Amino acid sequence: MTEKEKELEQKIYAAWLDTIYWVASETKYRLLDAAGSVQKIYEMEEGQLAALMGLQGCERFGQHRKRYKPQRVWNYLSETGVGYTYCQAADFPGKLAGIPDPPFGIFYRGRLPDEKIPAVAVIGARKCSEYGRHMAEKFAKGFAERGINVISGMAMGIDGISQAAALKAGGSSYAVLGCGVDIVYPRSNEQLYRQLIENGGVLSEYPPQMEPRPALFPPRNRIISALADVVLVVEAREKSGTLITVDMALEQGREVYTIPGRCTDSLSMGCNRLIRQGAAVAVTPEDIIDDMLWEPKLKVPGKQPSVPYAGKLSQAAQEVYNVLEMLPIAQDAIVAKLRERKSTCTIPQICQGLVELELKGFIVCRNRQYGRLRDDL
């Protein structure tokens, strides 16, 4: 039997062990230390199991062993397109091995992150502001264009926004789920889930068919931060769950950056508090790239194309766009700004320009206020 075949054989037993979701990673490592290999864990006698897991754990382990065979479990994973690796396998992410409470194994769809490629975990509020959305897209796009992987949790808000932006820019992104990798959660991110599998991967320490539960999400955050070299907090309230990931990142020795916000914005309170506590500030993706000395490792971004749509927009639309910012403002404020710039556009022309920009995807209108969606005009 070749070394590759031996590793596969052990993976089959490890995958079987990792489908026993109620056995903690710490216990699985303890079993592995005692047995020497995952196959020998499977073959352990009840007395030895009871000494390591207790009588109740031993009984439940035995029931699982009688009900499921390792090859059956492995065949199911293969048939459903789920990959698996564990702590003794050559392809197990090295970044996970040295953290406190490392996962015993990882189930995945798509592919595992290449550890030679720099990675940033972009995290933040689920109910983000337009400012947060804009900054998440800006940073994720900037990272993706330089070949930096974006890691997050595929959640609503900043997580999903940043990952979608990275993929749209032609980059790779990886999501760590708080459920099985065969479950799309939230359902609204199903398209993103499919794209991640094609251009990155979705990962979980939980076995397939494991439904999302609140208790499963905080532990997965340690994997998000561990897979990254840097954690970037885009928006967070003062008592946000995002800060759990920050604590884990600091414990793992990861660099933490945050995007500052206005002192009056509740969604920026957590970020501003982190800055007071010593977190680094990032205003552009280049701030992080320069600090981490990544420049020699990264691909040179392509020359930015000249404005592709400007020539097709009316003069009024171009003038209107130039006074808009990412934070939405009302039409009256737009008119006032144009008058300050001595614009000769009439009110009907301004209204027509706003409609034109919205139809072409350059701005968004919410609650009768207009803000930029893109920066390439």
Number of C-alpha atoms within 10 A of each C-alpha: 6 7 8 11 10 10 14 14 15 21 23 24 21 28 25 23 23 24 21 16 12 11 15 14 17 13 13 22 17 14 21 18 12 15 16 11 15 24 19 15 20 20 11 16 12 15 12 15 21 16 11 16 20 12 14 10 16 19 15 15 21 16 11 15 16 9 8 12 14 20 14 12 16 19 13 12 20 12 8 11 13 22 18 25 23 22 19 17 16 11 12 17 19 13 16 23 16 10 17 12 15 18 24 24 27 24 24 29 23 19 17 20 22 13 14 7 14 22 25 26 30 29 34 34 24 18 14 21 17 17 18 26 23 21 22 31 23 18 25 29 25 20 28 23 22 23 22 24 28 34 34 29 25 29 23 18 19 30 24 26 26 30 35 26 22 29 23 16 18 14 23 27 31 30 28 27 28 27 24 23 29 23 17 20 20 13 12 11 17 14 11 19 27 16 20 23 19 16 16 25 23 31 31 23 29 26 24 19 12 16 16 17 9 8 9 16 16 15 16 22 24 25 29 26 34 29 28 26 21 23 27 26 30 31 35 30 20 17 10 17 16 22 19 14 25 24 16 21 26 13 14 17 14 18 19 25 25 26 23 21 19 11 12 8 13 15 24 28 21 26 31 24 17 23 17 10 9 10 19 18 19 20 13 14 16 16 13 22 17 10 11 13 10 16 13 7 13 16 12 11 12 8 6 7 7 9 11 9 12 13 10 10 15 15 15 22 22 19 18 23 21 14 16 19 16 19 15 20 18 15 16 11 14 21 19 13 16 19 12 9 11 9 14 12 18 11 12 10 16 21 16 16 22 23 15 18 21 18 11 10 11 18 23 20 16 12 8 10 15 23 22 23 20 15 13 12 14
